[in-house]
Amino acid sequence: MEITVEISMYPLREKFEPAIIELIQEVKAVKGVEVKVNPTATHLFGEYELVMNTLQTQIRGSFDKYGKVVFAIKVLNGNLKDSLEGKNL
């Protein structure tokens, strides 16, 4: 089953941008997870198990490395990549 995930990361620190950029780069490196970056959120597309395992690993790593971090996540059954193309989200 394919899913679409919208995720926003809010590191509770003054210099928050490096943590967000690192997360995006690490997720982009996972074969089978497609990533679309927007100004306020990042969309992930792929197989349920792969995307969720990737999120679990990256969220835990962010907590370990950066301490207090808030994640806002929406998960939808189905790959909406095609229907989101060209739209300013």
RODO-2510 file (C-alpha; in nm, 4 decimals, decimal comma):
residues 89
     n   res          X          Y          Z
     1     m     0,0000     0,0000     0,0000
     2     e     0,1321     0,3426    -0,0904
     3     i     0,0951     0,6474     0,1323
     4     t     0,1458     1,0212     0,1280
     5     v     0,2885     1,1912     0,4365
     6     e     0,3029     1,5626     0,5055
     7     i     0,5577     1,6428     0,7738
     8     s     0,6683     1,9655     0,9372
     9     m     0,9608     1,9781     1,1788
    10     y     1,0003     2,2426     1,4489
    11     p     1,3317     2,2114     1,6358
    12     l     1,2992     2,4085     1,9594
    13     r     1,6322     2,5871     1,9236
    14     e     1,7559     2,9190     1,7940
    15     k     1,9371     2,7754     1,4905
    16     f     1,6617     2,5469     1,3625
    17     e     1,7312     2,5423     0,9870
    18     p     2,0300     2,3003     0,9857
    19     a     1,8236     2,0338     1,1633
    20     i     1,5429     2,0623     0,9062
    21     i     1,7819     2,0540     0,6119
    22     e     1,9584     1,7493     0,7551
    23     l     1,6288     1,5626     0,7987
    24     i     1,5234     1,6362     0,4410
    25     q     1,8612     1,5274     0,3007
    26     e     1,8557     1,2029     0,4956
    27     v     1,5028     1,1173     0,3832
    28     k     1,5915     1,2021     0,0216
    29     a     1,8762     0,9486     0,0439
    30     v     1,6323     0,6626     0,1144
    31     k     1,5700     0,4690    -0,2057
    32     g     1,1962     0,4274    -0,2644
    33     v     1,0848     0,7384    -0,0760
    34     e     0,9989     1,0330    -0,2996
    35     v     1,0304     1,3776    -0,1420
    36     k     0,8714     1,7099    -0,2373
    37     v     0,9843     2,0105    -0,0311
    38     n     0,7559     2,3083     0,0214
    39     p     0,8042     2,6246     0,2308
    40     t     0,6047     2,4981     0,5303
    41     a     0,6048     2,1194     0,4940
    42     t     0,7658     1,8277     0,3171
    43     h     0,5676     1,5566     0,1393
    44     l     0,6855     1,1959     0,1309
    45     f     0,5477     0,9344    -0,1067
    46     g     0,6096     0,5603    -0,1084
    47     e     0,5285     0,2210     0,0331
    48     y     0,3747     0,2344     0,3815
    49     e     0,6361     0,0253     0,5630
    50     l     0,9314     0,2028     0,4044
    51     v     0,7998     0,5545     0,4661
    52     m     0,6912     0,4828     0,8234
    53     n     1,0181     0,3043     0,9098
    54     t     1,2111     0,5964     0,7610
    55     l     1,0101     0,8435     0,9688
    56     q     1,0585     0,6394     1,2843
    57     t     1,4348     0,6298     1,2324
    58     q     1,4656     0,9978     1,1427
    59     i     1,2409     1,1226     1,4224
    60     r     1,4319     0,9214     1,6819
    61     g     1,7613     1,0458     1,5414
    62     s     1,6381     1,4052     1,5568
    63     f     1,5339     1,3649     1,9207
    64     d     1,8724     1,2133     2,0062
    65     k     2,0712     1,4790     1,8212
    66     y     1,8656     1,7965     1,8756
    67     g     1,6684     1,7347     2,1943
    68     k     1,3298     1,9045     2,1911
    69     v     1,1746     1,8808     1,8451
    70     v     0,8080     1,9010     1,7458
    71     f     0,6834     1,7067     1,4424
    72     a     0,3434     1,7663     1,2821
    73     i     0,2567     1,4703     1,0594
    74     k    -0,0408     1,3906     0,8364
    75     v    -0,0676     1,0433     0,6837
    76     l    -0,2964     0,9606     0,3927
    77     n    -0,3652     0,6237     0,2331
    78     g    -0,2587     0,6494    -0,1309
    79     n     0,0106     0,8222    -0,3311
    80     l    -0,1072     1,1749    -0,4124
    81     k     0,2115     1,2848    -0,5868
    82     d     0,0432     1,3274    -0,9245
    83     s    -0,2524     1,5204    -0,7860
    84     l    -0,0197     1,7539    -0,5898
    85     e     0,2133     1,8277    -0,8850
    86     g     0,2079     2,1902    -0,9898
    87     k     0,0086     2,3055    -0,6886
    88     n     0,1564     2,5523    -0,4448
    89     l     0,1048     2,3748    -0,1132
***
